[in-house]
Amino acid sequence: MGSCWDYEEWNWTKIAIWAAILLVVGAVLIVLILAFAVIKPPTAMAEDALLTSFELAPSPNSSNSTTAATAKSPLQVLSYKATAAVSMRNPNLHYAISFGPVAAAFSFNGTLFDESGTVAAFNLAARKETTVRLKVGGVDKALPKLPAGGAAEFARQKEAGRFEVEVRLDTVMQYKGRKAKCPLVVICTLSLQLVDPDVAATSFQKTKCTILRAKMSGC
């Protein structure tokens, strides 16, 4: 009677051991599949941004124009100073990502007002992140393409005390071990309070950025 129970206990112990082994092997296979077969795009987050100057005014040259079109929509000039810090993260378990030179552009109300920001090429190892830092500024920069109602929208946001500014990063990325070079666009829509540079800056709410990548093989 006792030997029968011993035999059953031995069988259940053996089954439990093999079940545990299979679970471990399955978990290892899942990790390997996620690391080598599944490739994820990078993610981006606006970690910090500061707007210390943002003033819109009619262009001095527009007052000399007598055309009807100009009378209805005079040219505008913008004076501004802004900084932004955008973190780029590689979520992959195995694949590193190399990024080409990054071109940065700042827009307000759909109107580009600065595209002078650039960042040198860089590499991002698996599960690592880096921060792209930008600083732009201009004085009385013409905005001939400001859409109808743009000046009114500027005045509305100024009255509200916050400006909606879009930061766009354009680059080309390549996964380690893959030949495809993939165009990548990062768009960060930021709500910025105009602050005095001589006073402590207000807190910035971190903002998730949108990633746009090419729909092509290897990307």
TARAWO-V885862 format. One record per pair of residues at least 12 apart in sequence whose C-alpha atoms are under 6 Angstrom apart, sorted by the first residue. I is the first residue (numbers start at 1). J is the second residue. If there is no record, write none. Layout:
<<I;J> <I;J>>
This chain:
<<35;93> <35;94> <40;92> <42;89> <42;90> <43;88> <43;89> <44;87> <44;88> <44;209> <45;86> <45;87> <45;207> <45;208> <45;209> <46;85> <46;86> <46;206> <46;207> <47;85> <47;86> <47;206> <48;84> <48;85> <48;204> <49;83> <49;84> <50;82> <50;83> <51;82> <51;194> <52;81> <52;194> <52;195> <52;196> <52;197> <53;80> <53;81> <54;79> <54;80> <55;78> <55;79> <56;77> <56;78> <57;76> <57;77> <58;75> <58;76> <59;75> <59;76> <59;77> <62;74> <62;75> <75;144> <76;142> <76;143> <77;140> <77;141> <77;142> <77;143> <78;140> <78;141> <79;138> <79;139> <79;140> <80;137> <80;138> <81;136> <81;137> <82;135> <82;136> <83;134> <83;135> <84;133> <84;134> <85;132> <85;133> <86;131> <86;132> <87;130> <87;131> <88;129> <88;130> <89;128> <89;129> <90;126> <90;127> <90;128> <91;127> <92;126> <92;127> <93;126> <94;126> <95;126> <95;176> <96;124> <96;125> <96;126> <96;175> <96;176> <97;123> <97;124> <97;174> <97;175> <97;176> <98;123> <98;173> <98;174> <99;121> <99;122> <99;123> <99;172> <99;173> <100;121> <100;171> <100;172> <101;119> <101;120> <101;121> <102;118> <102;119> <102;170> <102;171> <103;118> <103;169> <103;170> <104;117> <104;118> <104;168> <104;169> <105;167> <105;168> <106;166> <106;167> <107;165> <107;166> <108;165> <111;146> <161;193> <162;192> <162;193> <163;191> <163;192> <164;190> <164;191> <165;190> <166;188> <166;189> <166;190> <167;187> <167;188> <168;186> <168;187> <169;185> <169;186> <170;184> <170;185> <171;184> <172;184> <180;218> <182;219> <183;214> <184;212> <184;213> <185;211> <185;212> <186;210> <186;211> <187;209> <187;210> <188;209>>
